[in-house]
Structures are given as C-alpha cells and as structure tokens.
Amino acid sequence: MPDAKLRAISSFGAVLQNRSTDVGSTETTMEANEALFDIAVDGYGKSDQISVFRSFEAILFAVRFEIENDLFEVGSLKSTLDQISELIPSEILADAAGKRRLHVFPAYALGFEASIPALVESIAAKIKVDPERPWNDPFADLSEAAEEVRGHYRRLSSIDFQGTLLAKWVLDSLDAILKVLMRQIAHPPSGAEEFISTVVDDLKPLITWVGGFFPADRPAKGHHLSDATANLAVFGLDALDKGWPDIAQTCAETIERIADNVGGKISAYNLADIHVDLEVIARAGERTAGKAFAANVRSMISLPANLDQDSQKHHLEARATRFAQLDEAVSKAGRRPYSMKADPAERLHAFFEIHPQR
C-alpha cells in the first residue's frame, strides 16, 4: 500500500508538472491537486509521514512550475497556503508526538526548492520592467504574493505550536522571506528603482508578524524566542547598512513588542538577551542614522511592570551583565575562520568595520 501511494503521488505530480505552458489551470490539474491534498490528510490519520511530505512537495512543485512557466496567478498561491494552514494543527500534533525528528514540513524547509521562501524567490526572479509600459509597477506580482504570504503567517501566529520545533522552522522561513524582499530593495532590477516603495511597504508589515508568534497569553520557548529576536536584530543591521532606518525601526519596534508580551514570563537574563538585541540596533544606528534614532531605540528597553525592588535590581544586574558580555563579544568578533552572520555581535563588529565612528 505505501508503494501504491507513492506511485499515485508521482502520477498526480506528473500531471501538475507536465501541463502545456499555454494553457491555464484545468479541471484535470485541479483534481490532481485535490487528490494530493487528500493523500496528505489521509497520511496524518495513518501516521504516514512519507505520504504527507511527498504529496505536499508535489503540490508546492506545481506552484513553482506555474511561476517558472509564466502561468502564475496569486489565487493558486493562496489556495496552496490555505491548504497548508488546514494541515498545520495535525503537523503540530505529529511534531509534539516525536514523529518529526530531523524532518521539516516541506513548506518551511529552507533546503527544499519549492518551500514558501523559495516560491517567493522564484517570483522575485521573474521581475522585470516592461519596456512598452514602463509606468507599470514591476513588483506588482511580488506584492500580491507578499500579501497572501503575510496573511498566511498571520494565521499561523494565532496557533499554539505547543513548544514544538515546527514554530522555529516557521519563523526561520519567515526570516528567509524577509531577506528575499530586502534583496529586491538593495538590488532592484534595472529600471525598477522608482517602484522600490512597493517592496518596502510589503516588507514592514511582514516584519511585525514575527512578534505575533510571541503573544502575551502563551508561554515562550527560550531558544525560539532568542533566535527570533536575534534574527530581527541582524535584519535591522542589514537595513541600516543599506540606508533604510525605517525598516530597522520596524525591527526594533517588533522586538519591543515581543519583550512587552513575554517579559513578565521569562527569566531576567532571557529578557536581558532581548534588550541586547535592541542595543545592537541602537549602536549600529548611532553610526548611520544618528543619535536620535539610537535614543529612540534605547527608550524601548524597559523592565516588566509591577516588579518589586529586589526583582528590579536583579533585572538591572542581568542587563548589565549581558551588555558587558556584548562589549566583550564585539571586541573579540571577526577572529573566527568561518562566517557567523546570524550572530548579532559578529554582525555588529562587521558593521563597525564598514561604518567607522565619525
């Protein structure tokens, strides 16, 4: 039976991959997509991870096929994202039961060539200015896709991931999508420079939804939290490096929101780690965006409300310790023989090398 399922998945996938490039979505391809989705749903009921993953890989490959062959319509992406959202509660249960060790759901697996970040990258690769209609926004398709992707992650943020690793993979995939959009801002296609504001306007709301995964009414898992705020700090540095302080400001505001939501539920040192990420953005901002920017970011560093005097002292000592450790890490950074791009201290050191003190 497993072999029969895999053969069916291969057959339905072939239907989706072998469409004529001059014909849009047909009843046959819709039936193939629905059949693959049904196989995935059935796989959860039977704890058949291979069928779940292979069927959804085929669905995602079909979207990539549409993008690469100029058949893409945002409705197709929306339909696929809706299907993913429908399966996520079952995926969380499988992960929580220990059935996903070293395996990541294809939509969020950064090594999978048709993951959500890879699909956004494929759409971005198609961007070009129409020489016959230069007034048309070349980022229109990317913007429509970004809106659907933003809605997808917004829906995911309302789900309790029960502390599973899936939450980390989801957040890592969102971080990868942010990087795709930032590359478009930093290196737009020739002639598209005047339309960059479209991408900026799409990027900032996506950044804010990182904070949605750490609401005040749910516990926060330590390594998920630290990875998310560190990624935001690094992204803020990248934005400052490229001359976009408003994007860095959005990163800082999102970190502040996370700290406000979880500050009263985590240890003093875990909160201090979040404050370090804000301080990293502030220090970089002093070099490129000015003292007012840095002061504004530092004003976001605050203690939870209603702490007694002893708790306040403990939190302030924790912050002082973490800031001293940041100073030491920055002073020793740049000595490793390998890249540490995800480390805020390493990135801050590299930032200082590019933007020396005035």
Secondary structure, 3 states (H helix, E strand, C coil): CHHHHHHHHHHHHHHHHCCCCCCCCCHHHHHHHHHHHHHHHHHHHCCCHHHHHHHHHHHHHHHHHHHHCCCCCHHHHHHHHHHHHHHHHHHHHHHHCCCCCCCCCHHHCCCCCCCHHHHHHHHHHCCCCCCCCCCCCCCHHHHHHHHHHHHHHHHHHCCCCCCCHHHHHHHHHHHHHHHHHHHHHHCCCCCCHHHHHHHHHHHHHHHHCCHHHCCCCCCCCHHHHHHHHHHHHHHHHHHHHCCCHHHHHHHHHHHHHHHHHHCCCCCHHHHHHHHHHHHHHHHHHHHHCCHHHHHHHHCCCCCCCCCCHHHHHHHHHHHHHHHHHHHHHHHHCCCCCCCCCCCHHHHHHHHHHHCCCC
